[in-house]
């Protein structure tokens, strides 16, 4: 298990895990997907503990859709307007992940996401 020691390390791990999680989701590889989702969550928890969750804002314009979705999802509570815009852009695309972004937005609006 990786011991996160800095914000920069957490962000690097977040990027890598978000990419791998998205790739595994697309390929239907739930084992790799779950492993990387857990790593994403560890980085999110570390960033929260360090009061540095806002450092994910830079990923709203990232080229990788998995990174954008993950960052936007976890920033919905604090940056709802910007995060919703990021997720809506994915919904409006013909990308494989548009359904995930649509579901995330729908569940957020219903109050079902506890982040």
N, CA, C and O of each residue as an XYZ file, in Angstrom:
460
protein
N       0.836     -1.179      0.000
C       0.000      0.000      0.000
C       0.884      1.246      0.000
O       1.879      1.319      0.722
N       0.513      2.197     -0.799
C       1.272      3.430     -0.940
C       0.934      4.375      0.211
O      -0.235      4.603      0.523
N       1.965      4.912      0.828
C       1.804      5.891      1.888
C       1.960      7.283      1.272
O       3.054      7.653      0.847
N       0.889      8.041      1.222
C       0.920      9.372      0.615
C       1.575     10.338      1.592
O       1.187     10.439      2.756
N       2.588     11.051      1.081
C       3.386     11.919      1.953
C       3.324     13.396      1.589
O       3.791     14.245      2.347
N       2.749     13.704      0.434
C       2.706     15.110      0.035
C       1.521     15.347     -0.908
O       0.969     14.418     -1.497
N       1.165     16.599     -1.023
C       0.080     16.968     -1.929
C       0.470     16.661     -3.370
O      -0.352     16.159     -4.136
N       1.698     16.952     -3.743
C       2.123     16.671     -5.117
C       2.080     15.174     -5.409
O       1.709     14.770     -6.511
N       2.454     14.354     -4.441
C       2.369     12.905     -4.637
C       0.904     12.478     -4.755
O       0.564     11.643     -5.593
N       0.042     13.051     -3.919
C      -1.381     12.724     -3.979
C      -1.965     13.078     -5.345
O      -2.748     12.309     -5.903
N      -1.593     14.221     -5.876
C      -2.113     14.641     -7.181
C      -1.604     13.734     -8.298
O      -2.346     13.393     -9.218
N      -0.361     13.355     -8.211
C       0.200     12.433     -9.203
C      -0.520     11.084     -9.154
O      -0.870     10.519    -10.190
N      -0.736     10.581     -7.950
C      -1.457      9.317     -7.791
C      -2.901      9.439     -8.257
O      -3.445      8.513     -8.859
N      -3.519     10.579     -7.979
C      -4.890     10.828     -8.429
C      -4.981     10.730     -9.942
O      -5.853     10.045    -10.476
N      -4.076     11.417    -10.631
C      -4.060     11.389    -12.099
C      -3.951      9.961    -12.620
O      -4.753      9.518    -13.442
N      -2.955      9.263    -12.131
C      -2.692      7.902    -12.593
C      -3.876      6.976    -12.307
O      -4.301      6.214    -13.175
N      -4.399      7.049    -11.097
C      -5.502      6.165    -10.718
C      -6.791      6.509    -11.465
O      -7.545      5.610    -11.838
N      -7.053      7.799    -11.687
C      -8.263      8.201    -12.417
C      -8.208      7.708    -13.863
O      -9.212      7.249    -14.408
N      -7.044      7.805    -14.471
C      -6.875      7.312    -15.847
C      -7.085      5.803    -15.892
O      -7.820      5.299    -16.741
N      -6.439      5.084    -14.978
C      -6.558      3.623    -14.966
C      -7.976      3.184    -14.634
O      -8.466      2.202    -15.192
N      -8.639      3.898    -13.734
C     -10.012      3.563    -13.384
C     -10.925      3.729    -14.601
O     -11.745      2.859    -14.896
N     -10.775      4.842    -15.293
C     -11.610      5.090    -16.475
C     -11.348      4.043    -17.560
O     -12.287      3.530    -18.169
N     -10.097      3.731    -17.798
C      -9.740      2.731    -18.805
C     -10.335      1.371    -18.433
O     -10.900      0.682    -19.282
N     -10.206      0.993    -17.169
C     -10.739     -0.292    -16.711
C     -12.263     -0.324    -16.811
O     -12.843     -1.353    -17.157
N     -12.903      0.789    -16.513
C     -14.356      0.878    -16.631
C     -14.776      0.639    -18.078
O     -15.709     -0.118    -18.349
N     -14.084      1.285    -18.989
C     -14.409      1.136    -20.412
C     -14.190     -0.294    -20.891
O     -14.930     -0.786    -21.742
N     -13.174     -0.961    -20.347
C     -12.845     -2.324    -20.755
C     -13.621     -3.380    -19.971
O     -13.554     -4.567    -20.290
N     -14.351     -2.953    -18.954
C     -15.109     -3.899    -18.141
C     -14.262     -4.691    -17.165
O     -14.663     -5.768    -16.725
N     -13.095     -4.169    -16.822
C     -12.190     -4.854    -15.898
C     -12.436     -4.321    -14.480
O     -11.783     -3.378    -14.035
N     -13.386     -4.942    -13.788
C     -13.799     -4.432    -12.493
C     -12.703     -4.538    -11.429
O     -12.659     -3.719    -10.512
N     -11.822     -5.529    -11.537
C     -10.761     -5.671    -10.532
C      -9.804     -4.485    -10.585
O      -9.498     -3.881     -9.558
N      -9.339     -4.158    -11.777
C      -8.444     -3.003    -11.942
C      -9.207     -1.719    -11.630
O      -8.664     -0.804    -11.011
N     -10.459     -1.655    -12.056
C     -11.279     -0.480    -11.782
C     -11.448     -0.232    -10.299
O     -11.267      0.891     -9.827
N     -11.795     -1.278     -9.561
C     -11.984     -1.129     -8.111
C     -10.694     -0.748     -7.398
O     -10.697      0.097     -6.503
N      -9.601     -1.372     -7.796
C      -8.301     -1.070     -7.189
C      -7.961      0.410     -7.367
O      -7.509      1.069     -6.431
N      -8.182      0.916     -8.565
C      -7.838      2.311     -8.837
C      -8.857      3.281     -8.266
O      -8.502      4.405     -7.909
N     -10.108      2.875     -8.172
C     -11.096      3.717     -7.498
C     -10.701      3.891     -6.033
O     -10.778      4.991     -5.486
N     -10.278      2.799     -5.408
C      -9.835      2.883     -4.012
C      -8.643      3.825     -3.861
O      -8.552      4.556     -2.874
N      -7.743      3.812     -4.819
C      -6.601      4.724     -4.775
C      -7.051      6.172     -4.979
O      -6.545      7.080     -4.320
N      -7.993      6.384     -5.885
C      -8.559      7.732     -6.055
C      -9.130      8.206     -4.723
O      -8.888      9.341     -4.312
N      -9.882      7.348     -4.050
C     -10.492      7.727     -2.775
C      -9.435      8.031     -1.711
O      -9.611      8.951     -0.913
N      -8.357      7.279     -1.692
C      -7.279      7.558     -0.736
C      -6.675      8.934     -0.994
O      -6.372      9.673     -0.058
N      -6.503      9.272     -2.276
C      -5.941     10.592     -2.588
C      -6.927     11.695     -2.214
O      -6.525     12.743     -1.708
N      -8.207     11.465     -2.458
C      -9.231     12.449     -2.100
C      -9.231     12.670     -0.585
O      -9.254     13.808     -0.117
N      -9.205     11.597      0.155
C      -9.193     11.715      1.618
C      -7.950     12.446      2.109
O      -8.036     13.271      3.018
N      -6.796     12.151      1.514
C      -5.564     12.840      1.897
C      -5.688     14.342      1.602
O      -5.347     15.174      2.443
N      -6.172     14.675      0.420
C      -6.308     16.086      0.048
C      -7.291     16.801      0.971
O      -7.073     17.958      1.331
N      -8.361     16.126      1.353
C      -9.312     16.719      2.309
C      -8.626     16.984      3.648
O      -8.780     18.058      4.229
N      -7.876     16.007      4.129
C      -7.168     16.164      5.404
C      -6.188     17.339      5.369
O      -5.954     17.990      6.387
N      -5.627     17.600      4.209
C      -4.655     18.684      4.042
C      -5.315     20.003      3.632
O      -4.623     20.981      3.351
N      -6.640     20.031      3.598
C      -7.385     21.201      3.122
C      -6.908     21.627      1.735
O      -6.751     22.815      1.453
N      -6.682     20.639      0.880
C      -6.142     20.915     -0.455
C      -6.979     20.309     -1.572
O      -6.477     20.086     -2.674
N      -8.234     20.044     -1.300
C      -9.086     19.461     -2.328
C      -9.212     20.387     -3.538
O      -9.374     19.925     -4.667
N      -9.137     21.689     -3.293
C      -9.221     22.655     -4.400
C      -8.091     22.492     -5.408
O      -8.183     23.011     -6.521
N      -7.045     21.796     -5.048
C      -5.958     21.571     -6.008
C      -6.418     20.709     -7.181
O      -5.715     20.608     -8.186
N      -7.586     20.089     -7.063
C      -8.149     19.315     -8.180
C      -8.769     20.215     -9.258
O      -9.057     19.751    -10.361
N      -8.970     21.479     -8.944
C      -9.576     22.400     -9.922
C      -8.795     22.443    -11.236
O      -9.382     22.607    -12.305
N      -7.494     22.298    -11.156
C      -6.669     22.360    -12.373
C      -7.011     21.244    -13.355
O      -6.693     21.344    -14.539
N      -7.648     20.197    -12.880
C      -7.980     19.065    -13.749
C      -9.269     19.269    -14.543
O      -9.616     18.426    -15.370
N      -9.978     20.358    -14.310
C     -11.207     20.610    -15.054
C     -10.944     20.793    -16.546
O     -11.856     20.630    -17.357
N      -9.734     21.121    -16.908
C      -9.400     21.310    -18.324
C      -8.442     20.242    -18.831
O      -7.868     20.388    -19.911
N      -8.265     19.187    -18.076
C      -7.354     18.117    -18.472
C      -7.856     17.425    -19.730
O      -9.063     17.340    -19.955
N      -6.938     16.933    -20.546
C      -7.312     16.237    -21.777
C      -7.984     14.895    -21.520
O      -8.751     14.419    -22.356
N      -7.707     14.283    -20.375
C      -8.248     12.961    -20.079
C      -9.625     13.073    -19.420
O      -9.777     13.711    -18.379
N     -10.610     12.452    -20.036
C     -11.983     12.541    -19.545
C     -12.134     11.888    -18.168
O     -12.922     12.361    -17.349
N     -11.399     10.822    -17.906
C     -11.473     10.169    -16.597
C     -11.025     11.096    -15.482
O     -11.630     11.126    -14.410
N      -9.976     11.845    -15.732
C      -9.475     12.806    -14.746
C     -10.489     13.928    -14.545
O     -10.762     14.324    -13.412
N     -11.049     14.442    -15.641
C     -12.041     15.524    -15.532
C     -13.263     15.083    -14.733
O     -13.731     15.808    -13.854
N     -13.777     13.892    -15.041
C     -14.968     13.404    -14.338
C     -14.672     13.214    -12.854
O     -15.457     13.637    -12.005
N     -13.558     12.588    -12.543
C     -13.222     12.344    -11.133
C     -13.071     13.660    -10.375
O     -13.630     13.816     -9.290
N     -12.327     14.599    -10.933
C     -12.124     15.884    -10.254
C     -13.450     16.621    -10.079
O     -13.742     17.135     -8.999
N     -14.238     16.668    -11.127
C     -15.520     17.375    -11.052
C     -16.456     16.725    -10.037
O     -17.142     17.422     -9.290
N     -16.487     15.421    -10.009
C     -17.365     14.721     -9.070
C     -17.030     15.086     -7.633
O     -17.924     15.408     -6.850
N     -15.752     15.037     -7.281
C     -15.371     15.278     -5.901
C     -15.363     16.757     -5.526
O     -15.268     17.095     -4.347
N     -15.462     17.637     -6.516
C     -15.537     19.069     -6.224
C     -16.965     19.614     -6.301
O     -17.180     20.807     -6.091
N     -17.937     18.757     -6.600
C     -19.329     19.206     -6.657
C     -19.780     19.924     -5.377
O     -20.434     20.963     -5.476
N     -19.461     19.418     -4.190
C     -19.955     20.096     -2.988
C     -19.434     21.520     -2.801
O     -20.142     22.366     -2.254
N     -18.243     21.790     -3.234
C     -17.625     23.099     -2.989
C     -17.630     24.014     -4.221
O     -17.642     25.238     -4.093
N     -17.622     23.414     -5.400
C     -17.561     24.179     -6.653
C     -18.632     23.656     -7.610
O     -18.350     23.246     -8.736
N     -19.855     23.689     -7.123
C     -20.956     23.061     -7.866
C     -21.112     23.603     -9.282
O     -21.246     22.823    -10.225
N     -21.099     24.896     -9.448
C     -21.335     25.487    -10.766
C     -20.263     25.052    -11.772
O     -20.583     24.619    -12.879
N     -19.003     25.168    -11.382
C     -17.912     24.805    -12.292
C     -17.884     23.302    -12.553
O     -17.688     22.871    -13.690
N     -18.078     22.503    -11.502
C     -18.047     21.045    -11.644
C     -19.209     20.552    -12.509
O     -19.049     19.646    -13.326
N     -20.371     21.158    -12.318
C     -21.535     20.798    -13.135
C     -21.264     21.100    -14.601
O     -21.642     20.324    -15.478
N     -20.616     22.217    -14.867
C     -20.290     22.579    -16.250
C     -19.356     21.541    -16.870
O     -19.553     21.142    -18.018
N     -18.352     21.104    -16.130
C     -17.410     20.096    -16.625
C     -18.153     18.801    -16.939
O     -17.975     18.216    -18.008
N     -18.979     18.364    -16.008
C     -19.724     17.114    -16.209
C     -20.710     17.242    -17.370
O     -20.884     16.300    -18.143
N     -21.350     18.393    -17.493
C     -22.310     18.597    -18.592
C     -21.611     18.563    -19.948
O     -22.179     18.078    -20.926
N     -20.384     19.073    -20.011
C     -19.624     19.009    -21.267
C     -19.373     17.555    -21.671
O     -19.407     17.223    -22.856
N     -19.123     16.697    -20.693
C     -18.931     15.272    -20.984
C     -20.256     14.657    -21.415
O     -20.292     13.848    -22.343
N     -21.349     15.033    -20.748
C     -22.674     14.531    -21.131
C     -22.965     14.882    -22.579
O     -23.478     14.052    -23.330
N     -22.641     16.104    -22.973
C     -22.954     16.585    -24.318
C     -22.050     16.015    -25.399
O     -22.327     16.171    -26.588
N     -20.980     15.359    -24.997
C     -20.069     14.757    -25.970
C     -20.608     13.390    -26.381
O     -21.572     12.892    -25.798
N     -19.998     12.809    -27.356
C     -20.395     11.451    -27.760
C     -19.445     10.436    -27.136
O     -19.321      9.307    -27.610
N     -18.787     10.853    -26.079
C     -17.803     10.022    -25.402
C     -18.472      8.850    -24.685
O     -19.626      8.941    -24.266
N     -17.740      7.767    -24.551
C     -18.197      6.587    -23.814
C     -18.655      6.964    -22.405
O     -19.578      6.351    -21.870
N     -18.022      7.957    -21.810
C     -18.273      8.314    -20.421
C     -19.424      9.298    -20.229
O     -19.675      9.732    -19.105
N     -20.127      9.658    -21.300
C     -21.224     10.615    -21.162
C     -22.321     10.094    -20.241
O     -22.931     10.870    -19.505
N     -22.577      8.787    -20.273
C     -23.594      8.207    -19.395
C     -23.182      8.321    -17.925
O     -24.016      8.603    -17.065
N     -21.906      8.104    -17.642
C     -21.414      8.220    -16.260
C     -21.575      9.658    -15.771
O     -22.029      9.890    -14.651
N     -21.207     10.607    -16.601
C     -21.342     12.013    -16.219
C     -22.813     12.382    -16.031
O     -23.154     13.115    -15.103
N     -23.679     11.882    -16.901
C     -25.116     12.160    -16.799
C     -25.683     11.585    -15.502
O     -26.452     12.248    -14.805
N     -25.303     10.361    -15.188
C     -25.773      9.723    -13.958
C     -25.252     10.457    -12.729
O     -25.989     10.650    -11.762
N     -23.994     10.866    -12.760
C     -23.415     11.612    -11.645
C     -24.197     12.902    -11.402
O     -24.556     13.212    -10.266
N     -24.455     13.643    -12.462
C     -25.221     14.886    -12.323
C     -26.633     14.622    -11.812
O     -27.125     15.344    -10.944
N     -27.276     13.606    -12.337
C     -28.638     13.270    -11.926
C     -28.691     12.916    -10.440
O     -29.555     13.401     -9.710
N     -27.773     12.079    -10.004
C     -27.754     11.670     -8.603
C     -27.378     12.833     -7.686
O     -27.881     12.923     -6.566
N     -26.510     13.712     -8.143
C     -26.146     14.893     -7.367
C     -27.373     15.791     -7.176
O     -27.641     16.268     -6.073
N     -28.100     16.009     -8.249
C     -29.274     16.890     -8.193
C     -30.372     16.290     -7.326
O     -31.144     17.028     -6.713
N     -30.454     14.979     -7.265
C     -31.442     14.307     -6.408
C     -30.995     14.281     -4.950
O     -31.785     13.952     -4.065
N     -29.736     14.625     -4.695
C     -29.220     14.607     -3.339
C     -28.734     13.237     -2.890
O     -28.588     12.988     -1.693
N     -28.482     12.351     -3.844
C     -28.077     10.991     -3.521
C     -26.573     10.791     -3.418
O     -26.128      9.741     -2.955
N     -25.778     11.768     -3.836
C     -24.322     11.640     -3.744
C     -23.831     12.255     -2.443
O     -24.066     13.433     -2.170
N     -23.170     11.471     -1.673
C     -22.590     11.947     -0.409
C     -21.081     11.957     -0.572
O     -20.430     10.923     -0.425
N     -20.530     13.110     -0.873
C     -19.107     13.225     -1.145
C     -18.439     13.876      0.048
O     -17.224     14.076      0.042
